[in-house]
Amino acid sequence: MSGKEIRFKKLYHHSDKLLIVPMDHGITIGPVVGLTEINETVKAVFEGGADAVVVHKGLVRYLKDTLGSNKGELIIHLSASTSLAPEAQANRKEVVSSVEHSIRLGATAISTHVNLGSPFEADQLRDVGMIAEECDKWGLPLLAMMYVRDGSKDHEFDSVRIRHAARVAEELGADIVKVNYSGSAESFKDVITGVKIPVLIAGGERLSSSGDLLSMVDDAISAGANGISIGRNIFQDENPAKLCAGIRSILDQ
């Protein structure tokens, strides 16, 4: 068994469905609620049954008493941009760290972000392709967060475009892909059948209630999703541990 296979199996702490909580938003939108005391939030989501969290390299120093001892896994995010950039640059994601540095920090896996349809698509495709090769070299799984960002909100949730986005990740060497949920189990089944790697759903913008989130998760799992990778709708909830436990019960049924 290869190092990548060993680390891939480590991500699945609870069942054959993944619950990942991305907390890389601080670079994009600043120190919002849920991220200012990130160590406490990470403790809470692990308590509720999360398998892993996604953070940027600089926050690992605050999580040393939370990570390890089979509590949950660390995924380092390599892509960054901020909401302070000019509008024309909003969808440009730059690589700000490396696979090798992530290994030194104790990462189990790597995460990267691609905005398809943006003026900077080509650069991001090149980056994720090269990161995939580095992940193969060092034996780390790669989670690719793939979004359709061509300026149309409708296109972001179009199943045909999402299916294409998932396939791009697979063909460039990603081991897991995260995409927007298309809105219905029937349309999302088409996304699932387009690839052989595990497909996770994103949470998107804040939903009106945790009930709406749980319903979306249930629909996605019934369509064949391998789990979820949801950030703000979990870490900004008033009780992240309880919400993760609710999601976990859906994933494990």
N, C-alpha and C positions, 0 to 999 in steps of 0.2 A: 504494500500500500504506500502511495506517495505522500509526501508532506502535505500537498494540497488536499488530497483525499482525507487525511487525518483531520486537518483544520476544518474542512467542509463539514465533516461529521460532528465536530465540536460545536458548531453553530446551533445544532438541533438539540437543545437541552431537554425539551419536554415531550415532543412528539415529532411526527413527520411534517408538521406545519410550522413555519417560522413566524415569530413575532419580534420585529426589529423596530426600535424607536430612534429615528434620526434626531440628533440635537445639534446639527451643524448650522442652524439658522442664525447664530450670533454674528457671523461675518456678514450675512446677507441683510438682516434687518435689525441687528443690534441686540443688547442684553434685555430681551423681552421676558415677561413673566414666565416662569418655569425654567429659565436658563440662568438667572442671576445666582441661584444657589444650586448649581447643577449636580453637585454630589448628592444632595438630598433627593433630587428628582430621579437620578439614576438608581439610587437605593430603592425608591418607591416602585419604579417600573420593573426592576428585577424581583422585588417582593411579589408583584402581581403576576409574574410569569413571563416577562420579556426574555428573549433568548440573547439579544445583543443590543447595543446602542451604537450610534454613528456620531463621532465627534471629530473636530479638527485637532491637529497635533498639540496645540498649545494648552488644551484643557485636560489632557491626560494627567498632568501633574496633580490635579485636584481630585482624582478618582482612585488614588492608590489604595484607599481602605475599602473601596466598593468593588473593584474589579478583582478577578481571581477567585480562588477557592470555590470554583464551580458556581459562582453567583450569576455570571453572565459574561458574554464575550465582548471584546472591543473591536470595532470596525473604524478604521481611520479614513476620513474623507479627504480626497486629494484636490477637489475642485473648489473654486471660490470666485465670487463676485459680490458687489455690494449694491444696495438700493440707492446709494449716494452717487453712483456713476451716472453720466449723461444717459438719457433715455435710449439713445441709439446703441449704447454699450450694455444695456440691462441684461441681455441674454448671452453675454460673453463670459464663459467660464474658463478661468486660467488654472493650470496645474501649479499648486503651491507647496507640494511636498513630494516625497518619493516612497516607493514600496520599501526600499532598504531602510529608510529612516523609520517607517511605520513598524517594521520588524523590531527595531531597537526599542520602540515604545511598548512592545508587547502585543501588537495587533494580531488578531486571528484572521482578519479579512480586510480587504480594501474596498473603498467605495469611490465612484466617480460619477459625474453628472454631464449629460449631453442634451443640448437644446436643438432638436432637429427643426429645420426650416428657418432658423435664424441666419443672419448674414455671416455668422461665425461657425456655421455647422462644420465646414471642412476642417478647421483647426481642431475642433473638439473630437471629430471622428479620428483624426490622426492621433490625438492624445490618448483616447481610450484604447486604440489599437496597440500603441506602444506600452501603455500601462498593463494591458493584458499579457504582453510578452514578458514584462518584468515580473508579473504575478506568477507566470509559469516558471520562470527562472528561480524564484525564491520560494515557490510552493504555497502561495496564498490565494484563496478564492477571491474573485472579483465580482462585486455587486455593481451593476450599471444602472443608474437612474436615468431613464430615457423619457424625455418629454417632447411633445410637438409644440413648438413655440414660433409659429410663423406669423403671428399677429392676429389670428382668429381664435377667439375663445371656443367656438364650436369645434374647431379642428382638434383642440386639446383633448376632447373626449370622443372623437370619432373612432369607432372600432377599427376601421380599415387602416387609418393612419397609426393607431396604437399598435396594431398587429405588425405593421411595417417597422415601427420603432423597436419592438421586442426582437424582431428578426435581425435588425442591425446589430443589436447588442450581442446576440448569439454568434453571428458571423464574424464579429471582431474579437471574439474570444472570451466574453463575459461568462461567468458561471451561474449567475443569478441576475434576473432583470426585474426592475421596478418600473411600473407604468401607471398611468391614471386608469381608474375604473371607468369603463365606457357607459355605465348607467343602468345596464341590465345584464342578468346572468346569460341570457340568450346571445346577446352581441359579444359578451366577453368570452364565451366559449370559442369564438372564432380567433380571438387573440391567443388563447391557450394552445390551440391546435397548430399555430404557426411556428412554434418552437418546441424544442425538447428540454431546454433548461427550465428550472423553476421560475415561475412568474409570481411576483408580489404586487399588491396594489398599494398605491400612494393614497394619502388622506386628502390631499388638496387643500383648499381654503377651509377655514373654520366652519364646521357644520353647526346647525342650530341646536342640536342636542346629542347626548351620548347615545340615545336610542337610535337616532339616524345613522350614527357611525356603526353601531352594532348590526343594524339591518344591512348596511352596505357590505360589511365584512361577511355576513352570512350569505348574501347573494353571490359574492365573489368566490367564496369557498365552494358553494354549490356548483359554480361554473367550472371549477377545476383549478383555481388559484392555489399556490403552494403556501400562502400566508400573506402577511401584511408588512409594510414598512411605512409607518405613519408617525409623523412628528407632532405638529402643533395641536392636533385634535386629541393627542394623548398628554403631552407634557404640559399643556396649558389647562387641562381639566382640573377641577377642584380636588379630585381624588384620583391621581394617575394609577395608584396601585389597584384600586377597585375596578377602574376601567380596564386595565390590562387583564385582570382576573376574568372579567366578563368576556373579553376578546379571546382569552385563552380557552375558556369553556367552549366557545364556538369552534375554535381551531382543533380542539382535541375530541370533539364528539364523533 
